[in-house]
Amino acid sequence: MSTFALLIPDMLLIALGFTLMQAGWFGRNVWEAAERLVYFVLFPALLFTAVARAPVDPGAASTLIFASLLVTATGVVLGWWMRPLLRADATRFAQWAGLAQTAFRFNSYVALSLATRLEPAAQATALFALVIAFNVPLCNVFAVLGLAPVRHGGTSARALLRELAQNPLILATVGGLAFKLAGGQLPEPIWTGLSRLGQAALALGLMAVGAGLSWRGAREAAPLVGWMLSVRLLWLPAAAWTIGALMGLDRLAQTVLVAYAALPTASSAFILAARMGAPSAPVAAVISFGTVAAGVSLPLWLWLLGRFS
């Protein structure tokens, strides 16, 4: 498949979800239920299977994981770049707190859907699953830390740790890794069932992303929205390319790292901003514009990587 066609299937599914939502065929409650199903059942099945069954070199994987953590840390720094300038204005600070997380949080559905079209697909999917598992906790910690001052009373360390310990994506990936290291075996029909659950996760998850797209809110925080989009689409992938080259990653690991950095922002960033009391409309705008733009920018980064590395 051409590099520029990699995300066409994903964008079509996102467009389908958006169209169905706008047509009013399914209410918001239906999509919320679908998101819960994907998050708690289907996606964990995909992560567990990907890690437990795919052949991954531990040494190469550990280097990639460390590189991905550096990429996430870079996103945190770039997302928090404007924080000192906004402290005098509580409204602008709340906008920043909601938007800052969009610089480093990533859409796992797009990540693993893309991985299935990289070569070799099984190894790419396993590497992406490990990157997701190690970066989800870091992203959640920094997202909550940034939003805690907005929410009255903040968020306790115990509550944060409990949320991370119960995260189904982390549990599924850690469980798959432990299962693999222990040499565990399951009957083939069970593997087949888990695989089919994973396939359903990608299609339904991407449609749910499309159903949640919203363009409102871009104007009320235009400079911040523009900055966060530039981080996601430009600065973070460039940083990932540099980090991967300096760490001597092989071609597949470098591709996974740059693709990880170029992913659109996770839809859950909108939910967290709303729950923590920050303006959520600008966050929805970054997610929406970033998701659409990533359909071009992400393949472009992979094409440049293949041409000049």
JOTAQUI-V405327 format. One record per backbone hydrogen bond with DSSP energy under -0.5 kcal/mol. CO is the residue of the C=O (numbers start at 0). NH is the residue of the N-H. E is the energy in kcal/mol with one decimal. If there is no record, write none. Layout:
# JOTAQUI-V405327
co | nh | e
CO | NH | E
CO | NH | E
This chain:
# JOTAQUI-V405327
co | nh | e
1 | 4 | -1.4
2 | 5 | -1.4
4 | 7 | -1.0
4 | 8 | -0.5
6 | 10 | -3.0
7 | 11 | -2.3
8 | 12 | -1.7
9 | 13 | -2.5
10 | 14 | -2.6
11 | 15 | -2.1
12 | 16 | -2.3
13 | 17 | -2.3
14 | 18 | -2.6
15 | 19 | -2.6
16 | 20 | -2.0
17 | 21 | -2.6
18 | 22 | -2.3
19 | 23 | -0.6
19 | 24 | -1.4
19 | 25 | -0.7
20 | 23 | -0.8
26 | 29 | -0.8
26 | 30 | -1.3
27 | 31 | -2.3
28 | 32 | -1.9
29 | 33 | -2.1
30 | 34 | -2.5
31 | 35 | -1.9
32 | 36 | -2.3
33 | 37 | -2.5
34 | 38 | -2.7
35 | 39 | -2.6
36 | 40 | -1.9
36 | 41 | -1.9
37 | 42 | -3.1
40 | 44 | -1.4
41 | 45 | -1.6
42 | 46 | -2.4
43 | 47 | -2.7
44 | 48 | -2.1
45 | 49 | -2.5
46 | 50 | -2.2
47 | 51 | -2.6
48 | 52 | -1.9
49 | 53 | -1.3
53 | 55 | -0.7
55 | 57 | -0.6
56 | 60 | -2.7
57 | 61 | -2.4
58 | 62 | -1.7
59 | 63 | -2.1
60 | 64 | -2.7
61 | 65 | -2.2
62 | 66 | -2.3
63 | 67 | -2.7
64 | 68 | -2.0
65 | 69 | -1.8
66 | 70 | -1.9
67 | 71 | -2.5
68 | 72 | -2.4
69 | 73 | -2.2
70 | 74 | -2.2
71 | 75 | -2.2
72 | 76 | -2.3
73 | 77 | -2.5
74 | 78 | -2.6
75 | 79 | -2.2
77 | 80 | -0.8
79 | 82 | -1.5
81 | 84 | -1.1
81 | 85 | -0.6
82 | 85 | -1.7
85 | 88 | -1.0
87 | 89 | -0.6
88 | 92 | -2.5
89 | 93 | -2.2
90 | 94 | -2.0
91 | 95 | -2.4
92 | 96 | -2.8
93 | 97 | -1.9
94 | 98 | -2.2
95 | 99 | -3.2
96 | 100 | -0.6
98 | 101 | -1.6
99 | 102 | -1.5
100 | 103 | -1.1
100 | 104 | -2.2
105 | 107 | -0.9
106 | 110 | -1.7
107 | 111 | -2.4
108 | 112 | -1.9
109 | 113 | -2.4
110 | 114 | -2.1
111 | 115 | -1.2
113 | 116 | -2.0
114 | 117 | -1.4
119 | 123 | -2.4
120 | 124 | -2.6
121 | 125 | -1.9
122 | 126 | -2.4
123 | 127 | -2.4
124 | 128 | -2.3
125 | 129 | -2.1
126 | 130 | -2.3
127 | 131 | -2.6
128 | 132 | -2.4
129 | 133 | -2.1
130 | 134 | -1.6
131 | 135 | -2.4
132 | 136 | -0.7
133 | 137 | -0.6
134 | 138 | -2.9
135 | 139 | -2.5
136 | 140 | -2.5
137 | 141 | -2.2
138 | 142 | -2.3
139 | 143 | -2.4
140 | 144 | -2.5
141 | 145 | -2.1
142 | 146 | -1.5
143 | 147 | -1.9
144 | 148 | -0.5
146 | 149 | -1.1
146 | 150 | -1.5
150 | 153 | -2.3
155 | 159 | -2.0
156 | 160 | -2.6
157 | 161 | -2.3
158 | 162 | -2.2
159 | 163 | -2.2
160 | 164 | -2.6
161 | 165 | -1.3
163 | 166 | -1.1
166 | 170 | -2.4
167 | 171 | -2.3
168 | 172 | -1.8
169 | 173 | -2.7
170 | 174 | -2.4
171 | 175 | -2.3
172 | 176 | -2.4
173 | 177 | -2.6
174 | 178 | -2.5
175 | 179 | -2.1
176 | 180 | -2.6
177 | 181 | -1.9
178 | 183 | -2.7
179 | 182 | -1.4
186 | 189 | -0.9
186 | 190 | -1.6
187 | 191 | -2.6
188 | 192 | -2.2
189 | 193 | -2.6
190 | 194 | -2.5
191 | 195 | -2.1
192 | 196 | -1.9
193 | 197 | -2.1
194 | 198 | -2.1
195 | 199 | -1.9
196 | 200 | -1.7
197 | 201 | -1.5
198 | 202 | -1.5
199 | 203 | -2.4
200 | 204 | -2.5
201 | 205 | -2.2
202 | 206 | -1.9
203 | 207 | -2.1
204 | 208 | -1.8
205 | 209 | -2.0
206 | 210 | -2.1
207 | 211 | -1.2
208 | 211 | -0.5
209 | 212 | -1.2
214 | 217 | -1.0
216 | 220 | -0.5
217 | 220 | -0.6
218 | 221 | -1.3
220 | 224 | -2.9
221 | 225 | -2.8
222 | 226 | -2.1
223 | 227 | -2.6
224 | 228 | -2.1
225 | 229 | -2.0
226 | 230 | -2.1
227 | 231 | -2.2
228 | 232 | -2.7
229 | 233 | -2.1
229 | 234 | -2.0
230 | 235 | -2.7
233 | 237 | -1.8
234 | 238 | -2.2
235 | 239 | -2.5
236 | 240 | -2.3
237 | 241 | -1.9
238 | 242 | -2.8
239 | 243 | -2.9
240 | 244 | -2.1
241 | 245 | -2.5
242 | 246 | -1.9
243 | 248 | -2.1
244 | 247 | -0.9
249 | 253 | -2.8
250 | 254 | -2.2
251 | 255 | -2.6
252 | 256 | -2.4
253 | 257 | -2.4
254 | 258 | -2.5
255 | 259 | -2.5
256 | 260 | -2.1
257 | 261 | -1.5
259 | 262 | -1.0
263 | 106 | -1.9
265 | 268 | -1.5
266 | 269 | -1.3
266 | 270 | -0.9
267 | 271 | -2.4
268 | 272 | -2.1
269 | 273 | -2.1
270 | 274 | -2.4
271 | 275 | -2.0
272 | 277 | -2.4
273 | 276 | -0.9
279 | 283 | -2.3
280 | 284 | -1.9
281 | 285 | -2.0
282 | 286 | -2.4
283 | 213 | -0.6
283 | 287 | -2.5
284 | 288 | -2.9
285 | 289 | -2.5
286 | 290 | -2.1
287 | 291 | -2.0
288 | 292 | -2.7
289 | 293 | -2.2
290 | 294 | -0.7
291 | 294 | -1.0
292 | 295 | -1.9
292 | 296 | -2.8
293 | 297 | -1.7
293 | 298 | -0.6
295 | 299 | -1.8
296 | 300 | -2.3
297 | 301 | -2.0
298 | 302 | -2.4
299 | 303 | -2.5
300 | 304 | -2.4
301 | 305 | -2.3
302 | 306 | -1.7
303 | 307 | -2.5
304 | 308 | -1.3
